[in-house]
Amino acid sequence: YFWVPIIGPFIGGLLGAGIYKLLIGRFLPTAEPEPPGRVPAPDES
């Protein structure tokens, strides 16, 4: 049973990520693209 503390966090991480995506992630708004505009030029100092 020495492998349980080694493998357990990996299984828990995968399960936690999947549950997060199912229960929380789908309700978050998607990122909107930035509107086109002027690109700031660096100062010539």
DSSP file (Angstrom, degrees, kcal/mol; ACC not computed):
  #  RESIDUE AA STRUCTURE BP1 BP2  ACC     N-H-->O    O-->H-N    N-H-->O    O-->H-N    TCO  KAPPA ALPHA  PHI   PSI    X-CA   Y-CA   Z-CA
    1    1 A Y    >         0   0    0      0, 0.0     3,-1.0     0, 0.0     0, 0.0   0.000 360.0 360.0 360.0  13.6    0.0    0.0    0.0
    2    2 A F  T 3   +     0   0    0      1,-0.2     4,-0.3     2,-0.1     0, 0.0   0.741 360.0  62.8 -68.2 -21.2    3.0    2.3   -0.3
    3    3 A W  T >> S+     0   0    0      1,-0.2     4,-2.9     2,-0.1     3,-0.5   0.647  80.8  81.8 -80.9 -14.4    1.7    3.5   -3.7
    4    4 A V  H <> S+     0   0    0     -3,-1.0     4,-2.6     1,-0.2    -1,-0.2   0.925  93.2  45.2 -60.1 -47.6   -1.5    5.0   -2.3
    5    5 A P  H 34 S+     0   0    0      0, 0.0    -1,-0.2     0, 0.0    -2,-0.1   0.697 116.8  48.8 -70.7 -14.0    0.0    8.3   -1.2
    6    6 A I  H <4 S+     0   0    0     -3,-0.5     4,-0.4    -4,-0.3    -2,-0.2   0.895 121.8  30.0 -86.1 -45.1    1.9    8.5   -4.5
    7    7 A I  H  X S+     0   0    0     -4,-2.9     4,-2.1     1,-0.1     3,-0.5   0.775 105.3  76.0 -86.1 -29.1   -1.1    7.8   -6.8
    8    8 A G  H  X S+     0   0    0     -4,-2.6     4,-2.7    -5,-0.4     5,-0.2   0.884  93.0  49.9 -53.8 -48.3   -3.8    9.3   -4.7
    9    9 A P  H  > S+     0   0    0      0, 0.0     4,-2.3     0, 0.0    -1,-0.2   0.849 109.8  52.5 -63.1 -32.2   -3.0   13.0   -5.3
   10   10 A F  H  > S+     0   0    0     -3,-0.5     4,-2.2    -4,-0.4    -2,-0.2   0.931 112.2  44.1 -67.3 -44.5   -3.0   12.4   -9.1
   11   11 A I  H  X S+     0   0    0     -4,-2.1     4,-2.5     1,-0.2     5,-0.2   0.915 115.0  49.4 -65.8 -42.5   -6.4   10.7   -9.0
   12   12 A G  H  X S+     0   0    0     -4,-2.7     4,-2.7    -5,-0.2    -2,-0.2   0.882 110.2  51.1 -64.2 -38.4   -7.8   13.4   -6.8
   13   13 A G  H  X S+     0   0    0     -4,-2.3     4,-2.4    -5,-0.2    -2,-0.2   0.917 111.7  46.5 -64.9 -43.3   -6.4   16.2   -9.0
   14   14 A L  H  X S+     0   0    0     -4,-2.2     4,-2.2     2,-0.2    -2,-0.2   0.922 115.1  46.2 -65.1 -43.8   -8.0   14.7  -12.1
   15   15 A L  H  X S+     0   0    0     -4,-2.5     4,-2.6     2,-0.2     5,-0.2   0.917 113.1  49.9 -64.4 -42.6  -11.3   14.2  -10.4
   16   16 A G  H  X S+     0   0    0     -4,-2.7     4,-2.3     1,-0.2    -2,-0.2   0.902 111.3  48.5 -63.3 -41.4  -11.2   17.7   -8.9
   17   17 A A  H  X S+     0   0    0     -4,-2.4     4,-2.3     2,-0.2    -1,-0.2   0.907 112.7  48.4 -65.9 -40.9  -10.4   19.2  -12.3
   18   18 A G  H  X S+     0   0    0     -4,-2.2     4,-2.1     2,-0.2    -2,-0.2   0.919 112.6  47.0 -65.5 -43.5  -13.2   17.3  -14.0
   19   19 A I  H  X S+     0   0    0     -4,-2.6     4,-2.9     2,-0.2     5,-0.4   0.889 111.3  52.6 -65.6 -38.5  -15.8   18.2  -11.3
   20   20 A Y  H  X>S+     0   0    0     -4,-2.3     5,-2.7    -5,-0.2     4,-2.6   0.935 110.1  47.7 -61.5 -46.1  -14.7   21.9  -11.5
   21   21 A K  H  <>S+     0   0    0     -4,-2.3     5,-0.9     3,-0.2    -1,-0.2   0.886 116.8  43.9 -63.1 -38.2  -15.2   21.9  -15.3
   22   22 A L  H  <5S+     0   0    0     -4,-2.1    -2,-0.2    -5,-0.2    -1,-0.2   0.925 125.7  27.9 -72.5 -45.1  -18.6   20.3  -15.0
   23   23 A L  H  <5S+     0   0    0     -4,-2.9    -3,-0.2    -5,-0.2    -2,-0.2   0.765 138.3  11.3 -93.8 -26.8  -20.0   22.2  -12.1
   24   24 A I  T >X5S+     0   0    0     -4,-2.6     3,-1.5    -5,-0.4     4,-0.5   0.755 114.2  63.2-119.5 -46.3  -18.3   25.6  -12.3
   25   25 A G  G >4<S+     0   0    0     -5,-2.7     3,-0.9     1,-0.3    -4,-0.2   0.808  98.3  56.7 -59.2 -35.0  -16.4   26.1  -15.5
   26   26 A R  G 34<S+     0   0    0     -5,-0.9    -1,-0.3    -6,-0.3    -4,-0.1   0.681 104.9  53.1 -75.0 -13.9  -19.4   25.9  -17.9
   27   27 A F  G <4 S+     0   0    0     -3,-1.5    -1,-0.2     2,-0.1    -2,-0.2   0.523  86.9  99.0 -94.8  -6.5  -21.0   28.8  -16.1
   28   28 A L  S << S-     0   0    0     -3,-0.9     2,-0.1    -4,-0.5    -4,-0.0  -0.584  82.1-109.3 -79.3 141.8  -18.1   31.2  -16.4
   29   29 A P        -     0   0    0      0, 0.0     2,-0.2     0, 0.0    -1,-0.1  -0.376  32.9-113.6 -69.4 149.7  -18.2   33.7  -19.2
   30   30 A T        -     0   0    0      1,-0.1     2,-0.3    -2,-0.1     0, 0.0  -0.514  35.0-100.0 -80.3 152.1  -15.9   33.2  -22.1
   31   31 A A        -     0   0    0     -2,-0.2    -1,-0.1     1,-0.0     0, 0.0  -0.535  34.9-137.1 -73.4 133.2  -13.2   35.8  -22.8
   32   32 A E        -     0   0    0     -2,-0.3    -1,-0.0     1,-0.1     2,-0.0  -0.677  25.9-103.5 -89.9 146.0  -14.0   38.3  -25.5
   33   33 A P        -     0   0    0      0, 0.0    -1,-0.1     0, 0.0     0, 0.0  -0.345  40.0-101.2 -67.6 149.4  -11.3   39.2  -28.0
   34   34 A E        -     0   0    0      1,-0.1     3,-0.1    -2,-0.0     0, 0.0  -0.447  39.7-111.9 -66.8 138.4   -9.6   42.5  -27.6
   35   35 A P        -     0   0    0      0, 0.0    -1,-0.1     0, 0.0     2,-0.0  -0.447  39.8 -98.3 -69.3 146.9  -10.9   45.2  -30.0
   36   36 A P        +     0   0    0      0, 0.0     2,-0.3     0, 0.0     0, 0.0  -0.370  64.1 137.3 -65.3 144.6   -8.4   46.3  -32.7
   37   37 A G        -     0   0    0     -3,-0.1     2,-0.2    -2,-0.0    -3,-0.0  -0.909  52.5 -45.2-165.9-169.5   -6.6   49.4  -31.8
   38   38 A R        -     0   0    0     -2,-0.3     0, 0.0     1,-0.0     0, 0.0  -0.545  47.7-133.0 -78.9 138.0   -3.3   51.3  -31.8
   39   39 A V        -     0   0    0     -2,-0.2     2,-0.1     1,-0.0    -1,-0.0  -0.815  26.7-120.5 -90.2 123.2   -0.2   49.4  -30.5
   40   40 A P        -     0   0    0      0, 0.0    -1,-0.0     0, 0.0     0, 0.0  -0.408  23.2-139.2 -66.8 136.4    1.7   51.5  -28.0
   41   41 A A        -     0   0    0     -2,-0.1     3,-0.1     1,-0.1     2,-0.0  -0.730  23.5-106.5 -93.2 143.9    5.3   52.2  -29.1
   42   42 A P        -     0   0    0      0, 0.0     2,-0.1     0, 0.0    -1,-0.1  -0.371  41.0 -99.3 -67.7 148.8    8.1   52.1  -26.5
   43   43 A D        -     0   0    0      1,-0.1     2,-1.1    -2,-0.0     0, 0.0  -0.413  23.4-134.9 -67.2 141.9    9.6   55.4  -25.4
   44   44 A E              0   0    0      1,-0.2    -1,-0.1    -2,-0.1    -3,-0.0  -0.649 360.0 360.0 -95.7  74.9   12.9   56.3  -27.0
   45   45 A S              0   0    0     -2,-1.1    -1,-0.2     0, 0.0    -2,-0.0   0.395 360.0 360.0-106.4 360.0   14.7   57.5  -23.9
